[in-house]
Amino acid sequence: MPSTVPIRPFSRRLNAIEISSTSDTVNTVAQLRNSGVDVVDLGPGEPHFPTPDHIKQAAIEAIHSNKTKYTAVPGTAKLREAIVERHHLDFGSNYDMDEVIACPGGKYALFMVMQILIEEGDEVVIPTPSWVSFKDMVRFAGGQCVFVDTTPNDFVLIPEMVERALTDRTKVIILNFPNNPSGALIDASSLKRITEIAAFRKIWVVADECYAYLTFVGKPLSVAQLTRHASNIVVVGSLSKTYAMTGWRLGYALGPAPLISAMQTVQSQEISCPCSVTQMAGIAALTGPQGCIESMRQGYVQLRDQAMIGLKDLPGIRTVAADGAFFLFPDVSGQLRFLNLQTAREFSTLLLRRCGVVVVPGEGFGSPTHVRVAYSVSNRELARGIAKLREFCLANQR
């Protein structure tokens, strides 16, 4: 017989967050496909390319050679050396072994950093549109989000925007470039100025550089190029996007030794260590041939151009060309007026119901009048999805 004693409620901090809107979209697509619905999925935030063969082979060899035991909490020495060396070769950084930790994904690294840095009531500056998880990570840690809207500047962040948002309670500035969801970059001079402001005000800078290698204009940029061993800078990177390894779950953080030590403490209690087989694959990715990155980058440029042509001149839609990552973030406010809708979520739901096309509504990214279109799909699927989207929008014109 069930107990009649009431169960105590969940912790109050759980009420501060919600399921990731991108993860929610993935769940919806899976349910529809399992039901036999033909869906064109322009929602996922991951590469459509397969993981390169030499990386997969390293994992297979690791399994056969029984590299399946626990490793050191921050990852094997060989993996951490590979992370440090790759970052040095590509960005000129000079991190030591006690300034790097490998984690099961860049997302997890970011979550840990927020839990360690933020105390109740601390303010965190987040330029928007922003990746859906930033705000929830901050709120779960007890922090207050201070959003800086970059939309009027075509999503490009400039130092003045950040400076105006700072107060005596500002603890962290989060930077993400290329940006998810807009694909916008930040130029080196602006990035350097922001880090100078943060250093003067004794504010942490957390740089999410998970898309750094998928830059279409100029060379990839890291904040580490400009700040060297600044004691208030944390760089978070990921192998997920760079090497098409999303499901492998491997990322890293580079930063001052005391912070990395604190991350080791937290990681030791939460997951012990990253997957040992994935670590071996990561070593192969970082130390092996790097031509796969350029091949994928060129593929994304072609897909970006294809998507931009398809969205051109659509009534009620304005799209800014992305300079990196693999997303577009079109403004659909005109379509909302045509359809007498209030939000991008309603637009996305209607588009899915009528045409079977999946896009991610902009509310989770901080904009209720935009949707995120991921062009990291095959040419055929992108063409099919854009054609359906065009048909939908043209039919709504009044």
N, C-alpha and C positions, 0 to 999 in steps of 0.2 A: 504494500500500500504506500503511495507517495507520501512523503513528509509534508505536513501542513505548515512547517516553520518557513516563513518567508526568506527567500534568498537575498542576500545583501546585494545592492546594485553594483554595477561596474564602476570603475574609477571615473571621477569627474573629468579628468583630462581627455578621456576618450571622446567626450562630447565636443572637444575643440577641433576635431578633424573629421574628414569624411573619406570614403573610398576614392582613390585616384580616378579622375574622369577618363583618363586614357585606359586604365585597367578596366574600368566599367565598360568602355567601348569594346575592348577585347572580349570580355565576357558576353556582351550582346551579340557580337559577330559569331562567336562559337555556338551560341544557342540557335541562332538563325540557320547557320550551316548544318547543324545537327538535325534541324527540322526540314532540310532540303531546300531552303531558300537560296536563290542565286544572288550573291552579294558581291559587289565590287568594293573592296576594303581599302579606302584611302585614309584610314585612321591610325595604323600602327606606327610607333616611333622606333622602328628598327630597320636595319638593312635587309633588302631582299636577296642580296648576294649570299652564296654559301660561304661558310668558313673555309679559308684556303686550305688546300690539301696537306701542306707541310705541318700545319698546326694540328689538324685532325690526326695525322700520323703520329705526332709526338704524344698525344693522349693515348692512342692505342698502344704504343710502346711502353708508356708508363704503366698501363694496366697489366700488360704481359710481364713486366719486370717488377711487379708488386709494389709500385710506388703509390700505395693506397692507405698509408698510415697517417696518423696525426703529424703535422709539421709544427714548427715554431709558430707562435700566435701571429706574428706580423707577416708570415710567409717565409719560405725558405730563403736562405742567404743568397742563393743563386738567382732567385726571382727578383729579390729586392735590388741586387746588383744590376740586373737587366733593366729594371725600371729606371734606376738612377742613371745608368749609362745611356739608355735610349733618350731620356729627357735631356741629358747633357749634349748628345749628338745633334738633336733636333732643335733645341732651344737655348743651348749655351749655359744651362743651369749647372750648379755645382753642389748638389746635395750629398750628405754623408749617409751612412747606413742607419744611423739612429734618427734620421729625418724622413724615413719612408716606411709606409705600412701598406701591405696588400690586403684587400678586403673583398668580400663576395659581392662585387659590383660597386660602381661609383655612387650609386644611390645610397647604399648602406654606409659608405664612407661619409657622405654628406649628412646623413641622419646622425651618425655618431658625433660629428663635429658640432652640430647644433645642440645636441644633448650636453656636450662638454662645455661649450662656450656660453650658452644662454642661461640666465637665471630669470626667475619670475619678474616680469615687468620690464625687462630689457627690450629696447627697440632694435629692430632689424630692418634695414633699408633694402627693399626688393624692387628693382626696376621691372615694370610691367609693359607688355605682356611677359609673363614668366612661366617657367615650368611648373606644372600643377602641384608638385610635391613641396616646393619651397615653403609656401605659406603654412602647410600643415605640419611640416617638420618644426617650424618656428613655434607654432601654437602649441604643439605637443610638448615642447620644452618649456612652455610658460612665457614665451616672448610675445611681443606686440609687433605686428607687421606694419611697416610704413611704406606704402606703395608709391612708386615714382612712375608716372605715366609717360612713356616714350612715344605713344601713338601719334601725337601731333608732329613729331619729328621723324616720321616714317620709321619708327622703332629704333632709331639710333640714339644711344645714351651719350650725353655730354656731361662734363664735370659739374657744370652749374646746376643741373637737375639734382645731382646727388647732394651737393653742398647745401641747397635750400632745404633738404629733407632732414639734415642732421640736427640733433638736439643733445643736451647733456646726458640723455638716457640712451643714446645710440651705442650699441655694443658691436654690431656686425653690419657690414655691407656685403651683399651677395652679388656677384657678377657672373654672367653666363654668356659666353661668346664662342662661336656663333650661337645665336640665341634660339632656344626652343620656346615658343613656336614660330618665331618670325623669320629666322635665318639671318638676322641682322648682325653685323660685326661692330666692334669698337676699335677705333684707330689707336695706334701706339701712344700718341701724344695725350689723348684723352685718358687712356688707361693709366699712364704714368702720373698724370695730374691727380686722378682719383686716389691713387695709392699714396701720393704725397699728402693729400688732405687727410687721409685716414691715419697716416703715421703721425702727423702733427696733432691730430685729435685723439690719438691712442685708441683707434678703432680697428677691429679685426676686419680683414678682407678675405672672404671665402670665394675663390674663383672656380666655378664649375667649367672645366675645359674639356668636357666629354666629347664635344664635336670639333675640337681644335684642328684636327687634321682635315676635316671636311670644309675647308675654306676655299672659296672660288675666286676671290680677288686678293692678290698679293700672297705673301707667305703666311703659314700658320703662326699664331701669336700666343705666347704664354706670359702671364704676369711675372713669372720667374725671370724672364729676360730683362725686366726693368728694375727688379727689386733685389735680386740676388738673395741674400740671407736675411731679409727683413723679418723681424720677430713677430710681426702681426699678419703675415700672409700665409694662407693655406691654399694649395693647389690640389684640386681633385680631378683625377683623370679616370679613363675607363678604356678597356680593350673592346668593349661591346660594339661601339660604333666604328672605331678605327679598323678593326680586323673582322667585323661581322661575327662577333662572338657574344651576342646578347644572352643566349640561354646558358652560356658557360659560367656566367656571373663572376667576373674578375675586374676589379678596379683598384685604385690606390689613392693615397694621399701623400703629399710632400709638404713639409712644414717644419716649424721649430721643434727641436727634440722634446721639450716638455709636453707639447701637445700630442706628438706622436706616441710618447710614453703613456699618456692618459688614454689615447685611443686603444693602445694595446691592452690596458687594464679592462676597458669596457668590452673589447672584442673577446678577451679571454673568458669573460662571464657569459657572453651571449652565444658565440658560435665556435669558440676554441680556435679555429683557424680556417682559412679558405680551403676549398676542396683540393686535395693533393694532386689529383689528376689534372684538374683545371690549371693548377700552378705550372705543371710541366708543359701544358699547351701554351700557357702565357709566355714562358721562357722562349719557346720556339717562335712565337709571334714577334716578340721584342728583339730577338737576336738574329732571326732568319731574314730571308729576302723581304724587302719593304716595297717592292714594286706593286704588290696587290693593293696598297693604299691608293696609289695614283690611278690605277685602273678603275677602282671603285669611284674615286673622286670624279674622274672624267665621265663615268656613267651617270653620276648624279647631276652633273652640269647639263648633260644632254636631256635628262628627264625633266630637270627644272625648266629648261627652255621649251620643251614640249608642253609642259603644264601651263607655262605663261602664255604661250600662243593660244592654247585652248580656252583660257580664261579671259583673253583679251576682248574688250568691247562688250562684255556681257552686261545687260541692263541691271542696274541695282547692285553691282559688285565692283569694288576697287581693289586691285592687287598690287602690292609692292614687291618687286623682284628680290628674291633672297640671295644673299652673298655667301651663304654657307649652310651647313646641316642638310636636311632633305625635306624641308617643310615650306609651304606657303601659308600665309595667314590673311586671307582676303576679308575685306570689310563687306558684310552682306546687309548693311543697314537699309539700302535701297530695296532689296528684296523683302525685308521685313515689312516695309511700308506697303509694297505691292500686295503682300499676302495678309496684311493686317495681323502680323505676329509681333510679339514683344521681345523675344530673345533668340539668340543663336541656337539655343537648345531646342526651341520649337521648330526652327528652320531645319536643323539636322534631323529631327524626328520625322518631319514631313518628307524630306528628301529620301530618307531611308524607306519610309512606308510606300512612297509612290514610285521610286526608281531603283531601290536596292543599293544605293550608294552610301557608304559610310564615311563621314567626316566627323571630327571631334569638335563639339561646341566650345566656344571661346570663354564661357563663364569660368571654367576651371583655370584658365590662363589669365584671368583678370579682365576680360573684355566680352561683354554680352552681345556685341554686334559683329563679332568675327567668328570664323571657323578655321580650324587647322586642317590643311590638306597635305597628307604625306604622299610624296611622289616616289617613295622608295618601293616601287612595285615594277613589274615587267612593263615594257613598252606597250604591250597589248592590253594589259589591265588598266594602265593609265589612260590609254586612248579610249577604252570602253567607258571608264568612269567619267572622264571629262566630257565625253559625248553625251552621256546621260545627264550630267550636271548642266550642260549647256541647254539641252532640250527642256529641262525643268525650269531654268531661269527665263528662257525666252518665252515659255508658255505663260509666265506670270506677268509679263510686261503689260502695262496699261497705258 
